[in-house]
Amino acid sequence: MKVPVVIVGAGPTGLTAAALLGRHSVECLVLERWASVYPQPRAVHLDDEVHRIPGRLGLAGEFAAISWPCHGLRLLDPDLRVLAEFHRSPCAGRYGYPEANMFDQPDLEHLLRAHLATIDAVTLRGNTEVTGIRQDRTGVQVEVTDRGTGARETTHADYVLDCDGANSLIRSAIGVGSPTATTRRVLASMTTCMFTEYR
Ligand SMILES: Cc1cc2nc3c(=O)[nH]c(=O)nc-3n(C[C@H](O)[C@H](O)[C@H](O)COP(=O)(O)OP(=O)(O)OC[C@H]3O[C@@H](n4cnc5c(N)ncnc54)[C@H](O)[C@@H]3O)c2cc1C
């Protein structure tokens, strides 16, 4: 199989990239490890500048329906001590959207997947894990494993977009630097913090 673009990962980044490419009729194949939307909440906030992206996709109204403006964010540690505060207006800012918007990541993914289903140029394959990647002069060979059957195949692409999240196979495969020890410590503490809406 050969496609111009393979996108590894159907989180918000991969789904958005596919939608933007699909708008320009760029054929792409999105490969996702899980069979459907991963149900756990994770990302919860985007600002008015990023809100322009669903706006550009024609999804501003749909995104507004699954999100709610707030007055900013507080970053707390596990003992609920405030680490940082970001004050924002819930009213439309200079980009025409509320400056702070809370949402639930699975809702956003459902919204983006429904949108992708309307774009002919985009194919999304779930239950499909990318297990290897190689690049040569002819393009990129993406090794894919069907998690249901265990069957392996190779997909050939001109470009691969690395949208596979924090523990990225692609980044490791192409030798893109891993975080420094300090960054890892900060990130480790961040995963035990939470962002909360405040009024
Ligand atoms: C426990 C946890 C808590 C978090 N809490 C918050 C929070 O409170 N607030 C906040 O704003 N953000 C939070 N985040 C961060 C948030 O999840 C990310 O910012 C957001 O998910 C990034 O989106 P993404 O599309 O880049 O990556 P992801 O959402 O991680 O999507 C990557 C996708 O790639 C798929 N994938 C990975 N490897 C492969 C492979 N080899 N083959 C096929 N598919 C693959 C994954 O299954 C996944 O669906 C949290 C993350 C975690 C893990």
The ligand as a Gaussian input file, in Angstrom:
#p B3LYP/6-31G(d) Opt

LIG

0 1
 C       -2.274000      10.852000      32.555000
 C       -2.320000      12.111000      31.710000
 C       -2.931000      13.235000      32.223000
 C       -2.977000      14.392000      31.484000
 N       -3.602000      15.462000      32.016000
 C       -3.738000      16.584000      31.313000
 C       -4.442000      17.687000      31.837000
 O       -4.913000      17.660000      32.968000
 N       -4.561000      18.782000      31.086000
 C       -4.043000      18.863000      29.845000
 O       -4.232000      19.892000      29.186000
 N       -3.347000      17.830000      29.316000
 C       -3.178000      16.707000      30.017000
 N       -2.479000      15.672000      29.493000
 C       -1.763000      15.873000      28.239000
 C       -2.653000      15.581000      27.048000
 O       -3.027000      14.240000      27.081000
 C       -1.845000      15.884000      25.787000
 O       -1.485000      17.239000      25.777000
 C       -2.657000      15.584000      24.544000
 O       -3.194000      14.291000      24.632000
 C       -1.735000      15.701000      23.352000
 O       -2.448000      15.295000      22.201000
 P       -1.703000      14.469000      21.073000
 O       -2.702000      14.244000      19.999000
 O       -0.428000      15.146000      20.733000
 O       -1.262000      13.098000      21.782000
 P       -2.182000      11.944000      22.375000
 O       -3.507000      12.445000      22.844000
 O       -1.330000      11.228000      23.359000
 O       -2.463000      11.029000      21.118000
 C       -1.476000      10.183000      20.570000
 C       -2.192000       8.996000      19.964000
 O       -1.236000       8.191000      19.310000
 C       -1.555000       6.837000      19.542000
 N       -0.318000       6.070000      19.396000
 C        0.803000       6.168000      20.130000
 N        1.759000       5.348000      19.664000
 C        1.211000       4.714000      18.607000
 C        1.694000       3.725000      17.703000
 N        2.963000       3.238000      17.799000
 N        0.877000       3.277000      16.718000
 C       -0.397000       3.764000      16.605000
 N       -0.897000       4.697000      17.442000
 C       -0.103000       5.163000      18.428000
 C       -2.111000       6.822000      20.968000
 O       -2.931000       5.688000      21.209000
 C       -2.890000       8.126000      20.999000
 O       -4.257000       7.958000      20.642000
 C       -2.402000      14.468000      30.211000
 C       -1.771000      13.328000      29.706000
 C       -1.738000      12.166000      30.444000
 C       -1.062000      10.949000      29.862000

